[in-house]
Amino acid sequence: MICNFNCASCPLAYMCVPMAIGAAVVWKRYSSSPMQKKRFASQLAFLFLSNTAFLVGSTGFIYTYFYCWEAPLAAMACPIGILEHAAIEHSLTLLIYLAGTIILVSMIFGRAACGWACPIGFMQDILGGKKAKNERRKVWDKKFRYLKYVILILIAPVSYITGTMAYTNICPVGGLTATIPALILHPHGYTFGTYFVPKMTFVVGLLVLAVLLSRGWCRHLCPVGAMMAPFNKVSLLQLKVDMDKCIHCGKCEAVCPMDIKMPEDNKSPECIRCGKCVSVCPVSAIKLGFT
């Protein structure tokens, strides 16, 4: 698809309207601090950069967050899609390229891409899911956080054995960012495949989860987040806590969208470096910066 800048006749322009309305509504949540304003600007910028194929074409680079390369205007490749292709094609080159990209970015930023760049994370921020409050929900929440690692571990062998893009076939992110836009752009030419119904079912599940639980997708199901999470312990970008200043008021833990036990667990693999804890700390005991 080539952009002729005729927005009035472009289906994608109308698809942007709900996102724009949602962004305007959620702005109040970001306007509390300069850091959150910067994060909002970053998320908007990466949403645009994710869809710049109409300007630059396909770049050959890999997204370091979850976004489908089959989206109508996608400019880069999906990390999970690359992993599947590497398994199907027995390509060590693709695997090294993927690992090198993820390791390089994660060693510098940890999971910051989840909080500052990922459009799916941005969507979840807009939908504003609830935090796990009662003890029973917290227990189940912690148990299900390991599910994303199980999903990641299974993707390559399942693709290898079946010879198919097994995860991509049912991926809700692909359904949301590629299947639905393609259907809107080409409603009469779209071919409904075998996996359309299950994929759309998972799309609905993703949206429901995003409403029911704050960053539910990031916590429990995102295999890209699982790729980057282990690097939170050693990344250059870290949450630094001055325990001498900390008054243990609990505001940082209360505002954390990932329900991390702050300030003690400031290097948690679940931290998305969103900086909300930094913004609410009344004594400036928490900093987000490079070591």
N, C-alpha and C positions, 0 to 999 in steps of 0.2 A: 504493500500500500504506500502510495506517495502522497504527501500532504500538499494540497494546493491552497492552503490557508483560507479555505471557504468554510468557516466553522459552522455556518448556518445549515449546511447540507451534510455535515460530518456526524455520523452516529457516535463516534468516540467523544465528540465535544459534548453531546448530551449525556453520555455516560459519566462525564466529569462533574456534572451538576450535583448529583447526590454527594459525591466526595467533597465538593466545595462547600456545600451546606453543612455537612458533618464537620469539616475543618473549622468553619466559622463558629459552630456550636462549641467545639472542644477547645477553641482558643482561650476561653476563660480558665481552663485548667492549666494552660501553658503560661499565661500572663502573670503568674505569681512571682516569677524570678527571671533575671536575664538569661540564666542557663537554660531554663525551659523554653524561653522564646527562641534561643539558638537551636535547640533540639527540634522544635516545631519547624523552623526554617530548613533545617537539615533534612528532615523527613519529607518535606514538600519537594526539596531539590532532588533527592534520590528517587522520589516517585516520578519526577520528570525525566531524570537521567535513565531510569529503567525503560523508558519508552521513547528513545530518541532514534530509533531505526529509520524514521522518516527523514532524519537529517544526516546521519552518519552510516546507515546500513548496519549490517551485522559486524561486530568488532572482533569476534573471536575470543574475547575475554570471558571470564567466569564471574557471575554475580557472587558476592560473598554474603549473600542472604538468600532467602527463598523467593524466587520469582521465575515464572515459566518462560522458557525460551520460545515457546510457540505462541506467546501473546502477540497480537497483530503488529505491535510496534516495538517488540523486545529487541534490544541491541546486544545482549550478551547471552551466555549459556547458563542453564540451571546446574548447580553443583550435583544435585541428585541425578539429573539426566546424564551428566558426564560420567558419574559413577556407574550407572546402568550400562552405558555404552562401553565403558572400559571392561565391564564383566562380560558383556555379550560378544564383543570383538576381541577379547583376550588382549587388550591393548595396555601394555605397561606404560607407554608414553602418556596416554590420557590419564592414567592413574597418578603418575608422577606430576603431571601438570596440575591436576586437581589438588593433590596433597600439598604441593608447593605453594599454590595460591592461598589455600585455607590456612596453612601453617604460618606463612609470612604475615598475612593480615591479622591472624589471631594472636601471634606472638607480640604484635604491637598493640592491638586494640582489645584483645579478649573478645567478649561477646557484645562489644559496643555496637556492632552493626545491627543487632536485634533492637536496640533502643534508639538508634540514631539514623538508620538507613532503611531497614526492611519495610516495604509497603504493607506487608501483612501485619507486622507489628504496629504500624501506623493505624491500620484499620481497627485493630484491637483497642488501641488508645482512644479512637473515636467512639467505638461502641461502649467503652467504659465498663467492662465487666466487674463483677463484685469480687471482693477478697474473701478467702476462706476464713470464716470467723469462729464457728464452733469447733470444739476439739475433734469431733468425729470427722468433719470435713478436712481438717488439717492433717489428720493421720492418713486419710486416703489420698490427699493431695501429695504428700511426701512419697507414698508408695508408688503412685502413678508417674512420678517424675522420671523413673527409670525406664518407662515405656519407650521414650524417644530413642534411647540407646539400643534397645532391643530392635526397634524398627530400622535404625541405621545399620546394625550388624546384619540384619536379614536381607537388606536390599540387594547387595552384590551377589550372594549365593543364589537367591531366588531368580534373579535376572540371568545368571549363568546357567542354571539348570533348565529354566523354561525357554531361554533364548528370546525373551520379550522384555519390553519396558514395563515390568510388572507393577512397580510403584507408580510410575507416570500414568499408567492406564486408569488408576483410580484416585490420583492425587487431587485433593480438594483445592490446593493452591492453583494448580493448572486449570481446574474447572472454573475457578473464580477469575483468573487473570487471562486465560486463553480461550477456553471453550465458550463461555458466555459472551465475551466480546466478539468472537468469530461468528457466533450464532446471530448476534445483533447486526453485524456488518453484512453477513451473507445469509439471511434467513431462508431464501429460496434455494440456495446452492449448497446448504449445509447437509452433510450426510451423517445421520444418527447411527453411531457405531454400537457395538455390543456393550461397551463400557460407559455409555452416556448416562444411563440411569444410576448405576452405582456411584459414578463420579459426582453426579448432582446430589445424590443422597449424602455423600461426604461433605459437599459444599454446604448444604443445610446444617449438617452437624458441626462444621467449623464455625459457622455464624452463631449457632445456638451456644456453643461452648464459649465463644468470645463474649457473649452477653452474660452468661451465667458465672463465668470465672475470669477474673482479671488475668490477661495474658495466658489463658488456658492452653492455647496452641503452643506457645513458647515453652510452657512448663512441661507439658506431657507428651506432645506428639511431633515436634519439629525435628527432623533428622539433621537439618543444617545447624540448628542450635546445638545439637548433640556433638557435631563435629568440632565446634568451637569451644564448647564449655570447658574441657579439660585445661585449656590454655589460660583460663582466668587466674589460675594460681601464679602463673609466671609471666603474664603479659606486661608490657611496659606501662600501659595505662592501668592505673589502679585507684581504688577508693582508699584513701589514707585517713585513718582515724587517730586523732590525738586523744588518748584515753585520759590524759591529765585534764583536758578541757571538758570532756564528756560529763554531763550531769545525769545521764541515764533517764531521760524524760520519756523515752519510748516513741517520740515523734517520727524518727527515721524508720523504725520497723512498721509503724502504723501506716505510713504512706507508700511503702515499697510495693510495687505492683506484682513482684514475684514472691512476696511473703518470705523474704530472707530474714533470718534472725540477726538483726543489726543492733549495735555496731560490731558485735563479736565476730560475725561471719562475713566480714567485708570482702573476702576473697572467694566467696561462694561461686561454684560453677554456674549457678543459676542467675548470677548478677548480670544484668543487661546494660550496666553503666549509664542508666537513664539520668542519674543525678538528682532524682527527686529527694533523696535523703539529704543531699547537700543543700538543697533549696530550703528545707524546713528546719534544719538544725539551728536552734536559737543561740548557740554559742560558737558557731562556725568551727566545730570540732571535726567535721568531715570535709575532705577535699577530694576532688577528682582530677588527677593529673598524672603526668608521666614520671616514672621513677628515675 
